[in-house]
Every structure is written in structure tokens, then in C-alpha cells.
Amino acid sequence: LLIDAAYNFNRMMRLLRQKSSVTSSNCYQKPEHQLYLPGDVSYGVHTQFEPEGRTALRLTNFLSMYLQNAQPEKNHGILKGGGFLQEDHLFGEVLANVMGNFRIVSAGVFFDRNKFGKPGGATRELFGPWAFRKNNAFYVMDTAGQSSQYVDKEWFLKAKSRFQTNVAGLTLYKIKAHVRSNPAGESSVKFGFYPITYRACTYAQGYWTRPYFRCDGNVNAWVMTYVSPFFGLDALRTKLEFRGVATVDVPLDLLQINQCPQSFTVANAFKNTARCDYLSTTCSPIAGFPFSRGAYMCSCRLGFEYWHVDGKEWFEGSFVELEYEKKRAGIFSRFDHLNCRPSSAAMETPAWLVLNLGLLLHSLLLSL
């Protein structure tokens, strides 16, 4: 156990040093493997950043619904069947995703090769609108013109290989749409295609990438990317096909780590590194301290009591970590005193009750 604890601690420190060693000024000089961290560093991203991931999911649900139902050549009386997706519209979508959530540093929509249709039957080979924030300003660009094409990126290839030939696991959604019976809106009638159905991914079917340093001159930060695919119908409108992905990037610095003990089956790079005295205390994570050591508290176990008179009932993890570093450096430290002492009893007995019981026993003895 001591060997495992030492290994976990040394590995945590090595990962933290690697993260701090890569900056926006030197990332271009680093080898590619130093721009990536192991996947277990991002433990907890699925739950902590679920609202941000669902931002991309909502966009892919809209794209899947539109691409599977919109038919520009069909009209329903006075209602047109719907046009092609507009480039300006998608630029606005990704820009709104970034502007609407301060925890999203960039967002994009990336179409597969020749899957973005245009009027007249033409297609664009690549189209990838991408928005990002930088220096309290927002920017948008088309990544199709970059020298490093997004279709060759690991996150795009993983989603494409997963859904290119197998879409059986997608969820079927139904929309029961009603429209106005006439321009005056005197009554509502069912839409020509009733109900509207489409298939799309759930949040669990998308995935988060491992942490990596985005060294592109725009974001230049450690991020984690959520990738959600979207689908449309083929040219014959008979089967689904993979059309592309929508992504959001969130900063690694906002991830809250968990140093408390966990099972060996849990993929967490920081587990079992908290410096609580586990004989007398238990470890609990504390929210509000993203990606920093000491975001936990050591509380006394049942049968032990907090013996320091300082107005608290637990030890802060940040204080424990500080005292531990002092001990490692060989200077004066209170680390060995950061534990709980055995309590005198399970519950305190009031003094008046002890006195009354003593008087009662004394009177009984005198009566004998």
C-alpha cells in the first residue's frame, strides 16, 4: 500500500510538472507526445462539463433533424420544403455556443468530405466553421483552409470510424408538428410529414478526448474536447450516413480533481494521493478549487475527535498538502499532528445525571 501511494503521488507530480512546462510561447518547440496528457487526468469531465457537452449535442440534434427531413425540391401547398443549410447560419451557431458559455473556449462544426450540400447539387469538399474566444473577444473562421485538415485529426477519425458503417444504436426522436392551415392562421393542421422523425446520438454516445494542449495560435491552452456526430440521408434517401461532428473545447484548468481514495477500477490519475491520516480521518472532495492540489478535507472518523481549538472540525486539504511539502523539505512541519485523537466516549454523559445516580445509590445503601 505504501508503494502504491508513493507511485500515485510521484505520478501526480510528474503530470503536474508536464502540464506546467507547456506554455503558449514554447508549445511549438515541444514534441507532440508532450502536448498530450493521459486520459485518466480528465476523470470527472463527463459529469462536470455535461452542460457544455450538451451544447454540442443540441447542435448535432438540430443538424441531424434538418438533414434527414429538409427537402428543398418538395412543397407542401404554400409551404416550401426547406432549403439547404447556409454557411452564415452555421457560423452563427458555433459563435453563439462560445458566447453563451464562459466555460467553452471554442466550438465548431466539421463536415465530412463532400457532405455539405449547396443549391444545384454542388458540394463543398470541406467546411468547418469554428469559433473561439481570445483576449475577451470572439472570432470565427473556416478551418477548411488550414494546412492541417480536420478530417485527419484523431477526434474526427474516431467518431467517423465508430459511426460510418454502424448507426444501429442511434436514438429515434419524433416531432409532432402542426402548422397554420392558411396565411391568416385561422386553424392548425398537421404538417405534411407527421410525425417528423430523425435519429441522433445521445450524450453518452459522444465522447470526451484526453487533455491536450491546443497550440494553434488562437486558443493556446490545455483543453478537453467533446465530440458529437450528426447524420443525414444518402443521395437516395434510403439510409443514414455519417455527415460530420460538432465539438466544444473546455479548459483543463476548470476541471476539479479528486485525490481521495478510490477503487483500482476507477481511471483517475489523482486518486489515493490525499495526505489524510486514514486511521483517524476520512477524505471528502471539496468543490470550488479547480485543478489544484488540496481540494479535499479530512474529517474525523466515528470514535475520534478533533482536538485542535481553532473553530473547525476538519483539516483542509490545502493545509495538509503544505505541511507535507514542509516535511519533505526537512523543515519544521505540523504534518504529523494533523490527525484526530480517540474520543473519550461515544457520547458525553451530563454531570448532573452522574451526580443524581450517585446520590440514588448512596441512599439505597443507607436503607439497607
C-alpha positions in Angstrom: 0.0 0.0 0.0 2.8 2.4 0.8 4.5 1.6 -2.5 1.2 2.2 -4.4 0.7 5.5 -2.5 4.2 6.7 -3.4 3.8 5.7 -7.0 0.4 7.6 -7.3 1.9 10.7 -5.7 5.0 10.7 -7.9 2.9 10.2 -11.0 0.6 13.0 -10.0 3.6 15.4 -9.5 5.1 14.3 -12.8 1.8 15.0 -14.7 1.5 18.4 -13.0 5.1 19.3 -14.0 4.4 18.2 -17.6 1.3 20.4 -17.7 3.0 23.5 -16.3 6.0 23.0 -18.6 4.0 23.6 -21.8 3.1 27.2 -22.5 1.9 29.2 -25.4 5.4 30.5 -26.0 7.2 27.1 -26.2 4.4 24.7 -27.4 5.7 24.9 -31.0 9.1 23.6 -29.8 7.7 20.6 -27.8 7.5 17.1 -29.3 3.9 16.0 -30.0 3.8 13.5 -27.2 4.4 16.2 -24.6 1.3 18.1 -25.8 -1.0 15.2 -24.5 -1.8 14.0 -21.0 -3.2 10.5 -20.2 -6.9 10.1 -20.4 -7.3 9.4 -16.6 -6.2 13.0 -16.0 -9.7 14.1 -17.2 -11.6 12.0 -14.6 -14.9 13.6 -13.9 -15.2 15.6 -17.2 -18.3 13.6 -18.2 -20.3 15.0 -15.3 -18.6 18.3 -14.5 -18.8 19.5 -18.1 -22.0 17.8 -19.2 -23.9 21.1 -19.8 -21.1 22.2 -22.1 -21.1 18.8 -23.9 -24.9 19.1 -24.4 -24.3 22.4 -26.1 -22.7 20.5 -29.0 -25.2 17.7 -28.7 -28.1 20.1 -29.2 -26.5 21.4 -32.3 -25.9 17.9 -33.7 -29.6 17.0 -33.0 -30.7 20.0 -35.0 -28.4 19.2 -37.9 -29.5 15.5 -37.9 -33.1 16.5 -37.9 -32.7 19.0 -40.7 -30.5 16.9 -42.9 -32.9 13.9 -42.6 -36.1 15.8 -43.2 -35.5 19.0 -45.2 -36.2 18.5 -48.9 -35.7 21.7 -51.0 -37.5 20.2 -54.0 -40.7 19.4 -52.2 -43.5 21.8 -51.3 -46.5 21.3 -49.0 -49.1 23.6 -50.5 -48.0 27.1 -49.8 -45.2 25.8 -47.5 -41.8 25.1 -49.1 -39.9 22.0 -48.1 -36.9 23.8 -46.7 -33.6 25.0 -48.3 -30.0 24.0 -47.9 -28.0 24.8 -44.8 -26.5 28.2 -45.1 -22.8 28.9 -44.3 -23.6 32.1 -42.4 -26.2 30.2 -40.3 -23.6 27.6 -39.1 -21.0 30.4 -38.4 -23.6 32.0 -36.2 -24.4 28.7 -34.4 -20.8 28.0 -33.4 -20.2 31.6 -32.4 -23.4 31.5 -30.2 -22.1 28.4 -28.5 -18.9 30.1 -27.4 -20.5 33.4 -26.5 -23.2 31.7 -24.5 -21.0 29.8 -22.0 -17.8 31.2 -20.4 -16.5 27.7 -19.9 -16.4 27.0 -23.6 -13.2 28.4 -25.2 -14.0 27.2 -28.7 -16.7 25.3 -30.7 -17.1 24.1 -34.2 -19.0 22.1 -36.8 -16.9 19.9 -39.1 -18.5 18.3 -42.2 -17.0 15.2 -43.8 -15.7 15.3 -47.3 -18.3 16.4 -49.9 -21.1 16.2 -47.3 -22.0 19.9 -47.2 -24.6 20.4 -49.9 -25.2 23.6 -51.9 -28.0 24.6 -54.4 -27.7 23.0 -57.8 -26.4 19.7 -56.5 -22.9 21.0 -55.8 -21.0 20.2 -52.6 -18.1 21.7 -50.7 -15.1 19.4 -50.3 -14.6 20.6 -46.7 -16.5 23.0 -44.5 -15.6 23.5 -40.8 -16.8 26.7 -39.2 -15.0 27.2 -35.9 -15.4 30.0 -33.2 -13.1 30.8 -30.3 -12.5 33.4 -27.6 -9.3 35.3 -27.2 -8.4 38.3 -25.1 -12.1 38.9 -24.2 -13.0 39.0 -27.9 -14.7 36.4 -30.2 -13.5 35.2 -33.5 -14.9 32.8 -36.2 -13.1 31.1 -39.1 -13.4 28.3 -41.6 -10.9 25.6 -40.8 -11.2 24.0 -44.2 -8.4 26.2 -45.5 -5.9 25.2 -42.9 -2.8 23.3 -43.9 -3.6 20.6 -41.3 -7.0 19.3 -42.3 -9.5 18.5 -39.6 -10.6 15.2 -41.3 -7.2 13.8 -40.4 -7.4 14.7 -36.7 -7.7 11.9 -34.2 -11.0 13.1 -32.7 -12.7 13.3 -36.2 -11.4 9.9 -37.3 -12.5 8.2 -34.1 -16.1 9.5 -34.5 -16.2 8.6 -38.2 -14.8 5.1 -37.7 -17.4 4.5 -35.0 -20.5 5.6 -37.0 -19.5 5.3 -40.6 -20.8 1.8 -41.1 -23.0 1.2 -38.0 -25.8 3.5 -36.9 -28.0 0.9 -35.3 -27.5 2.4 -31.8 -28.9 5.8 -32.6 -32.0 7.1 -30.8 -35.2 7.7 -32.7 -36.8 11.1 -32.0 -40.3 12.2 -33.0 -41.7 15.7 -33.5 -45.5 16.1 -33.9 -45.5 19.4 -35.8 -48.6 21.4 -36.5 -48.7 24.4 -38.9 -51.1 27.1 -39.9 -53.9 26.0 -42.2 -53.7 29.3 -44.1 -51.6 32.5 -44.0 -54.2 34.0 -41.7 -53.7 31.3 -39.2 -57.3 30.5 -38.7 -56.6 27.0 -37.5 -53.8 24.5 -37.2 -53.3 21.3 -39.2 -50.8 18.5 -39.1 -47.6 19.0 -41.1 -47.3 17.1 -44.4 -44.8 14.7 -42.8 -46.4 13.8 -39.4 -44.8 12.9 -37.2 -41.3 14.2 -38.2 -38.7 11.5 -37.2 -35.0 11.6 -37.1 -32.2 9.6 -35.5 -29.4 11.2 -33.5 -26.8 10.5 -30.8 -27.3 10.7 -27.1 -24.8 12.4 -24.7 -23.3 9.1 -23.8 -22.6 8.2 -27.4 -20.5 11.3 -27.9 -17.1 11.2 -26.2 -14.5 13.4 -24.5 -10.9 13.5 -25.7 -8.0 13.2 -23.4 -6.4 16.5 -22.3 -4.2 18.1 -24.9 -2.5 21.5 -25.5 -4.2 23.3 -28.4 -1.1 25.0 -29.9 -2.7 26.8 -32.8 -2.0 30.5 -32.1 -5.6 31.1 -31.1 -6.6 29.1 -28.0 -3.1 28.1 -26.8 -4.3 26.3 -23.7 -4.8 22.8 -22.2 -8.3 21.7 -23.3 -10.6 18.7 -23.5 -12.9 18.3 -26.5 -16.4 16.8 -26.6 -17.2 15.3 -30.0 -20.8 14.6 -31.1 -21.6 13.3 -34.6 -24.5 14.1 -36.8 -26.2 12.2 -39.6 -28.1 12.7 -42.8 -29.7 10.6 -45.5 -27.8 9.4 -48.5 -28.5 10.6 -52.1 -31.3 8.0 -52.5 -32.8 9.0 -49.1 -32.9 5.3 -48.1 -30.3 5.0 -45.3 -28.4 7.1 -42.8 -24.8 8.2 -43.3 -22.2 10.0 -41.2 -22.1 13.7 -42.1 -19.7 15.2 -39.6 -19.2 16.2 -36.0 -19.8 19.2 -33.7 -17.3 20.0 -30.9 -16.8 22.1 -27.9 -13.5 22.8 -26.1 -13.3 23.3 -22.4 -10.2 24.4 -20.4 -8.5 21.7 -18.3 -7.8 24.4 -15.6 -11.6 24.3 -14.7 -11.6 20.6 -14.0 -11.9 19.7 -10.3 -9.7 16.8 -9.4 -10.4 14.1 -6.8 -7.4 13.0 -4.6 -9.4 10.8 -2.2 -9.1 7.0 -2.2 -11.0 5.1 -4.9 -11.1 1.6 -6.2 -8.4 0.3 -8.5 -11.0 0.1 -11.3 -11.5 3.9 -11.3 -9.5 5.6 -14.0 -8.4 8.7 -12.0 -4.8 9.9 -12.2 -5.1 11.7 -8.8 -6.8 9.1 -6.7 -5.2 7.9 -3.5 -2.9 11.0 -3.3 -4.7 12.8 -0.5 -2.5 13.1 2.6 -5.2 12.5 5.3 -4.4 10.2 8.3 -6.7 7.4 7.3 -6.5 5.7 10.7 -8.5 8.5 12.3 -9.9 10.6 9.4 -11.8 10.2 6.1 -11.3 12.1 2.9 -14.0 14.1 1.1 -13.6 16.2 -2.1 -14.3 20.0 -1.8 -15.8 21.8 -4.8 -14.7 25.2 -5.9 -10.9 24.6 -6.3 -10.4 23.6 -10.0 -7.3 21.6 -10.9 -5.4 22.2 -7.7 -3.9 20.0 -5.0 -5.6 20.0 -1.7 -9.2 20.3 -2.8 -10.4 17.9 -0.1 -11.0 17.8 3.7 -10.0 15.2 6.3 -12.9 14.6 8.7 -12.7 12.6 11.9 -13.9 9.1 11.8 -16.5 7.8 14.2 -14.8 7.3 17.6 -12.3 10.1 17.1 -12.5 13.7 17.8 -10.9 16.9 16.5 -8.6 18.1 19.3 -7.4 21.4 17.9 -9.1 24.5 19.3 -9.4 26.6 16.1 -13.1 26.7 15.4 -13.1 23.9 12.8 -13.9 20.2 12.9 -11.7 19.0 10.0 -8.4 19.6 8.3 -8.3 21.5 5.0 -6.5 19.5 2.3 -4.5 22.6 1.1 -3.1 22.9 4.7 -2.3 19.2 4.8 -0.5 19.4 1.5 1.5 22.4 2.6 2.6 20.8 5.8 3.5 17.6 3.9 5.8 19.6 1.5 7.5 21.2 4.5 8.1 17.7 5.9 9.6 16.5 2.7 11.9 19.5 2.6 13.1 18.7 6.1 11.9 21.9 7.7 9.6 22.4 10.7 6.2 20.9 10.0 2.9 20.1 11.8 2.0 17.3 9.4 2.4 14.5 12.0 -0.1 16.3 14.3 -2.9 16.6 11.6 -4.9 13.7 12.9 -7.8 13.1 15.3 -7.4 11.6 18.7 -9.6 8.8 20.2 -12.7 10.2 21.8 -13.4 9.6 25.5 -16.8 8.0 24.9 -19.4 7.5 22.2 -21.5 10.2 23.8 -21.0 12.6 26.7 -22.8 11.9 30.0 -24.2 15.0 31.7 -22.6 15.7 35.1 -26.0 16.2 36.8 -27.0 12.7 35.7 -23.9 11.2 37.2 -24.5 13.1 40.5 -28.1 12.0 40.8 -27.2 8.4 40.1 -24.5 8.6 42.8 -27.0 10.0 45.3 -29.6 7.4 44.5 -27.1 4.5 45.0 -25.9 6.1 48.3 -29.5 6.3 49.6 -30.2 2.7 48.6 -27.1 1.6 50.5 -28.1 3.5 53.6 -31.6 2.0 53.5 -30.1 -1.5 53.6 
